[in-house]
């Protein structure tokens, strides 16, 4: 079962324009109570190794828990709802501190 903060391999398909696409890791940000219900669609934030000075991205340092091999940026501006069938292997978990940072940036982006 997936949990919030999981880093998963994900197939986002062919990107259009500046969208995140292709096969890449992503962070699951769907709430635990939703994940317990076994949803067909979850919310994720893609990761990239292209680090930009952007207020819409959160830097994630590799560690023994998240399974990343290089510093990556959580692309909060590319929040996606994806079918669970697109989710591949779970490689780790970013932990509660980084997950909160990602959720806070997503909330800021979506603040009307």
C-alpha positions in Angstrom: 0.0 0.0 0.0 1.2 3.5 -0.8 1.7 6.0 1.9 2.1 9.8 1.8 5.6 10.9 0.9 6.5 7.7 -0.9 8.9 8.1 -3.8 7.6 6.0 -6.7 8.7 5.4 -10.3 6.1 6.8 -12.5 5.4 6.8 -16.3 4.0 10.3 -17.1 4.0 9.6 -20.9 5.0 12.1 -23.6 5.2 15.6 -22.3 3.6 18.6 -24.0 5.4 21.9 -23.9 7.2 22.3 -20.5 5.2 19.6 -18.8 7.0 17.0 -16.7 6.9 13.7 -18.6 8.5 10.4 -19.4 9.5 7.9 -16.7 10.7 9.6 -13.5 10.4 9.5 -9.8 7.5 11.3 -8.1 6.3 12.0 -4.5 2.9 10.8 -3.5 1.1 13.6 -1.7 -2.4 12.1 -1.4 -3.7 12.0 2.2 -3.3 8.7 4.1 -7.0 8.4 4.7 -7.6 8.4 1.0 -4.8 6.0 0.2 -6.2 3.5 2.8 -9.3 3.3 0.6 -7.3 2.0 -2.4 -8.1 4.8 -4.9 -7.7 4.4 -8.6 -6.2 7.9 -8.9 -3.6 9.6 -6.7 -1.9 13.0 -6.6 1.8 13.2 -7.2 4.6 15.8 -7.6 7.2 14.8 -10.1 10.9 15.0 -9.3 13.7 16.2 -11.5 17.5 16.5 -11.2 17.4 19.8 -13.0 17.6 22.2 -10.1 16.2 25.7 -10.7 16.0 28.7 -8.5 12.2 28.6 -8.3 9.7 29.2 -5.5 7.6 26.4 -6.9 10.1 23.6 -6.3 11.4 21.9 -3.1 14.9 20.6 -3.0 15.2 16.9 -1.8 18.6 15.7 -0.7 19.2 12.0 -1.3 19.3 9.9 1.9 19.0 6.3 3.0 15.2 6.6 3.3 14.1 8.3 0.1 16.0 6.1 -2.4 17.2 9.1 -4.5 20.7 9.0 -6.0 21.1 12.7 -6.5 19.7 16.0 -5.2 16.3 16.4 -6.9 13.6 19.1 -7.0 10.0 18.3 -6.3 8.2 20.2 -9.1 5.2 21.4 -7.1 4.0 23.4 -10.2 3.5 20.1 -11.9 1.1 18.5 -9.4 -0.7 15.7 -11.2 -3.5 13.3 -10.7 -2.5 9.9 -12.1 -4.0 6.5 -12.3 -2.4 4.1 -9.9 -1.7 1.8 -12.9 1.0 4.4 -13.9 2.8 3.8 -10.6 5.8 1.5 -10.7 8.1 0.5 -7.9 8.3 2.3 -4.5 11.9 3.4 -4.0 11.6 5.2 -0.6 9.9 7.9 1.3 10.8 11.6 1.7 9.6 11.7 5.3 7.2 14.1 7.1 9.4 17.3 7.0 9.9 17.3 3.2 6.3 16.1 2.6 5.1 19.1 4.6 7.3 21.4 2.6 6.0 20.0 -0.7 2.3 20.3 0.5 2.9 23.8 1.7 4.3 24.9 -1.7 1.4 23.2 -3.5 -1.1 25.0 -1.3 0.7 28.3 -1.9 0.5 27.8 -5.7 -3.2 26.9 -5.5 -4.1 29.8 -3.1 -6.6 32.0 -4.8 
